Amino acid sequence: MAKDSAVILEAFVSKFIDFPKPLIAVVNGPAVGISVTILGLFDLVYATDRATFHTPFSQLGQSPEGCSSYTFPRIMGLSKAVEVLLFNKLLTAHEACKLGLVTEVFPDSTFQKEVWERLKAYGELPKDSLAFSKQLIRETEKEKLHAVNAQECERLIERWLSEECMNAIISFFQKKAKL
């Protein structure tokens, strides 16, 4: 089951790496795990000021995925990436923006209106120009991202099968049950 899950995860993340058109993420609430880690593969990330970003891998006995072990240090610097990926630091939208993970933060009250206006305007831009420009910007990284994705998935198989991971997950759910 761990190997099958890793195959699915690797294929899922690969779709983001290979997607030829601009990818824009819109985050309007708490984002946890892979919904955070894949943001490094997006071209723009817009968030409401209510959004939070959390990668509790160590807490669960696991390791990073979504190419975040490569993209996060490049985006936010090594020490901040370590704080987020190893030590489970939860980021607010403004913190994530300051670190470069989020492109722009909007007030929750105007979020939908402002983001949809931008998305409509982007939709009017010449599609081939966008795709070719993205290709020029991203092409040199694709091979590295696929290698990182494969490496992260291999490590996750090991983690998922480890006693440490099982104990961490059991402990996590026991704490949740007591709440």
C-alpha positions as CSV (number, residue, x, y, z in Angstrom):
1,M,0.0,0.0,0.0
2,A,2.9,2.4,0.8
3,K,4.4,1.8,-2.6
4,D,1.1,2.2,-4.4
5,S,0.5,5.5,-2.6
6,A,4.0,6.7,-3.5
7,V,3.3,5.9,-7.2
8,I,0.1,7.9,-7.0
9,L,1.8,10.8,-5.2
10,E,4.7,10.9,-7.7
11,A,2.3,10.9,-10.6
12,F,0.1,13.6,-9.0
13,V,3.1,15.9,-8.3
14,S,4.5,15.3,-11.8
15,K,1.4,16.8,-13.3
16,F,2.1,20.1,-11.6
17,I,5.8,20.0,-12.7
18,D,4.8,19.3,-16.3
19,F,1.7,21.5,-16.6
20,P,2.4,23.8,-19.6
21,K,0.1,26.7,-18.8
22,P,0.5,29.1,-15.9
23,L,-0.7,27.7,-12.6
24,I,-2.4,30.0,-10.1
25,A,-3.3,28.9,-6.6
26,V,-6.1,30.6,-4.7
27,V,-6.0,29.9,-0.9
28,N,-8.9,31.0,1.2
29,G,-8.4,29.1,4.4
30,P,-6.1,26.7,6.2
31,A,-3.8,24.7,3.9
32,V,-2.1,21.6,5.3
33,G,0.4,19.1,3.9
34,I,0.5,18.6,0.2
35,S,-1.8,21.6,-0.4
36,V,1.1,23.7,0.9
37,T,4.1,21.8,-0.5
38,I,2.9,21.9,-4.1
39,L,2.6,25.7,-3.9
40,G,6.3,25.9,-4.8
41,L,5.4,24.5,-8.2
42,F,2.8,27.2,-8.9
43,D,3.5,30.4,-10.9
44,L,1.3,32.6,-8.6
45,V,-0.2,32.1,-5.2
46,Y,-3.0,34.4,-4.0
47,A,-4.2,34.1,-0.4
48,T,-6.8,35.7,1.8
49,D,-5.5,37.2,5.0
50,R,-7.3,34.3,6.9
51,A,-5.2,31.6,5.1
52,T,-2.6,29.6,7.0
53,F,0.1,27.2,5.8
54,H,1.2,24.2,7.7
55,T,3.4,21.2,7.0
56,P,3.4,18.9,10.0
57,F,5.6,16.2,8.6
58,S,8.0,15.7,11.5
59,Q,5.1,15.7,13.9
60,L,3.6,12.8,11.9
61,G,6.9,10.9,11.5
62,Q,7.0,11.7,7.8
63,S,9.1,13.7,5.4
64,P,8.4,16.5,2.8
65,E,6.7,15.9,-0.5
66,G,5.6,18.0,-3.5
67,C,9.2,18.9,-4.3
68,S,9.2,21.2,-1.2
69,S,12.6,19.8,0.0
70,Y,13.9,21.6,-3.1
71,T,11.5,24.5,-3.8
72,F,11.1,25.8,-0.2
73,P,14.8,26.5,0.4
74,R,15.0,28.2,-3.0
75,I,11.9,30.3,-2.3
76,M,12.3,31.2,1.4
77,G,15.9,30.4,2.2
78,L,17.3,27.4,4.0
79,S,16.7,28.3,7.6
80,K,13.0,29.3,7.1
81,A,12.4,26.2,5.0
82,V,13.9,24.1,7.8
83,E,11.6,25.8,10.3
84,V,8.6,25.1,8.1
85,L,9.4,21.6,6.9
86,L,11.3,20.1,9.8
87,F,9.9,22.0,12.8
88,N,6.2,22.2,11.7
89,K,6.0,26.1,11.8
90,L,2.6,27.3,10.8
91,L,2.7,30.3,8.6
92,T,0.2,33.1,8.4
93,A,-0.7,34.4,4.9
94,H,1.4,37.5,5.5
95,E,4.4,35.4,6.7
96,A,4.1,33.2,3.7
97,C,4.0,36.3,1.5
98,K,7.0,37.8,3.1
99,L,8.9,34.5,2.6
100,G,8.0,34.4,-1.1
101,L,5.6,31.3,-1.0
102,V,2.6,33.6,-1.5
103,T,2.5,36.2,-4.2
104,E,-0.1,38.5,-2.7
105,V,-2.4,38.6,0.3
106,F,-5.9,40.1,0.0
107,P,-8.3,41.1,2.7
108,D,-10.9,38.3,3.2
109,S,-13.8,40.7,2.6
110,T,-12.6,41.6,-1.0
111,F,-10.6,38.4,-1.8
112,Q,-13.1,36.8,-4.2
113,K,-13.7,40.0,-6.1
114,E,-10.1,41.0,-6.4
115,V,-8.8,37.6,-7.4
116,W,-11.5,36.9,-9.9
117,E,-10.8,40.3,-11.6
118,R,-7.2,39.3,-12.0
119,L,-7.9,35.8,-13.2
120,K,-10.3,37.2,-15.8
121,A,-7.7,39.7,-17.0
122,Y,-5.1,36.9,-17.2
123,G,-7.5,34.8,-19.2
124,E,-7.5,37.5,-21.8
125,L,-3.7,37.4,-22.4
126,P,-2.4,35.5,-25.5
127,K,-2.3,31.9,-24.5
128,D,0.7,30.8,-26.6
129,S,2.7,33.7,-25.3
130,L,2.0,32.6,-21.7
131,A,2.8,29.0,-22.4
132,F,6.0,29.7,-24.2
133,S,7.2,32.2,-21.6
134,K,6.4,29.7,-18.8
135,Q,8.4,27.1,-20.7
136,L,11.4,29.4,-20.9
137,I,11.2,30.2,-17.2
138,R,10.5,26.6,-15.9
139,E,12.1,24.2,-18.5
140,T,15.6,24.2,-16.9
141,E,14.2,23.0,-13.6
142,K,11.9,20.2,-14.8
143,E,14.5,17.4,-14.7
144,K,15.6,18.4,-11.2
145,L,12.0,18.6,-10.0
146,H,11.2,15.2,-11.3
147,A,14.3,13.8,-9.6
148,V,13.4,15.4,-6.3
149,N,9.8,14.2,-6.6
150,A,11.0,10.6,-7.1
151,Q,13.5,10.9,-4.2
152,E,10.8,12.3,-1.8
153,C,8.4,9.5,-2.7
154,E,11.1,6.9,-2.1
155,R,11.8,8.4,1.3
156,L,8.1,8.5,2.1
157,I,7.7,4.8,1.4
158,E,10.4,4.2,4.1
159,R,8.8,6.6,6.5
160,W,5.3,5.2,6.0
161,L,6.6,1.7,6.8
162,S,8.6,2.8,9.8
163,E,7.6,2.2,13.4
164,E,8.4,5.8,14.2
165,C,5.8,7.1,11.7
166,M,3.2,4.6,12.9
167,N,3.7,5.7,16.5
168,A,3.6,9.4,15.5
169,I,0.4,9.0,13.7
170,I,-1.2,7.0,16.5
171,S,-0.1,9.6,19.0
172,F,-1.5,12.4,16.8
173,F,-4.9,10.8,16.6
174,Q,-5.0,10.0,20.3
175,K,-4.4,13.6,21.1
176,K,-7.1,14.7,18.7
177,A,-9.5,12.2,20.2
178,K,-8.9,13.7,23.7
179,L,-10.0,17.1,22.4
